[in-house]
Amino acid sequence: MLDVGVSIFTPIQTGWAGVDYEDDANRTRAFNTNFIGVNYLETMGIDILEGRSFSKEISSDSRLALIVNQAFVDDYGWDTGIGKKIPGRNFPDHEIIGVIDNFNYESLYNEVEPMVLAINPNLILEGVNNIGFGSSPSPRITLKVAGARIPETLQAVE
């Protein structure tokens, strides 16, 4: 086994958590979200365009850090997302530490929408007005395995 990642939703699932909230200008904003483990991006091979991924060595990441996709940065008209906060008065203290490439986390027929990834669900859930689930939010494990070692890996997982 090469790596293990955990998340609430996987890219092949339809319907990640969709949230909306009022920003500082009382404008309704929306984005999709997923709650992930520290090494999920590396397990999935998701490219970081700017900033960094979550780190076990930086204890504040599990409490305060967010990662957004490029569509999120573009939606807010920012040049960079690094060091920014979601502009809503109800969100707890947080900081965007990384911007990832847009990847299709839903159907390939859909345009990639703004997305936020967090280790700490409270960073998102405390600040939103509404949340909708297109599929059941439950822990998922993603395994990255070497193609030549699939039988041995499956046996070890069992």
Rosetta blueprint (number, residue, H / E / L):
1 M L
2 L L
3 D E
4 V E
5 G E
6 V E
7 S E
8 I L
9 F L
10 T L
11 P L
12 I L
13 Q L
14 T L
15 G L
16 W L
17 A E
18 G E
19 V E
20 D E
21 Y E
22 E E
23 D L
24 D L
25 A L
26 N L
27 R L
28 T E
29 R E
30 A E
31 F E
32 N E
33 T E
34 N E
35 F E
36 I E
37 G L
38 V L
39 N L
40 Y H
41 L H
42 E H
43 T H
44 M H
45 G L
46 I L
47 D L
48 I E
49 L E
50 E E
51 G E
52 R L
53 S L
54 F L
55 S L
56 K L
57 E L
58 I L
59 S L
60 S L
61 D H
62 S H
63 R H
64 L H
65 A E
66 L E
67 I E
68 V E
69 N E
70 Q H
71 A H
72 F H
73 V H
74 D H
75 D H
76 Y H
77 G L
78 W L
79 D L
80 T L
81 G L
82 I L
83 G L
84 K L
85 K L
86 I L
87 P L
88 G L
89 R L
90 N L
91 F L
92 P L
93 D L
94 H L
95 E E
96 I E
97 I E
98 G E
99 V E
100 I E
101 D L
102 N L
103 F L
104 N L
105 Y L
106 E L
107 S L
108 L L
109 Y L
110 N L
111 E L
112 V L
113 E L
114 P L
115 M E
116 V E
117 L E
118 A E
119 I L
120 N L
121 P L
122 N H
123 L H
124 I H
125 L H
126 E L
127 G L
128 V L
129 N L
130 N E
131 I E
132 G E
133 F E
134 G L
135 S L
136 S L
137 P L
138 S L
139 P L
140 R E
141 I E
142 T E
143 L E
144 K E
145 V L
146 A L
147 G H
148 A H
149 R H
150 I H
151 P H
152 E H
153 T H
154 L H
155 Q H
156 A H
157 V H
158 E L
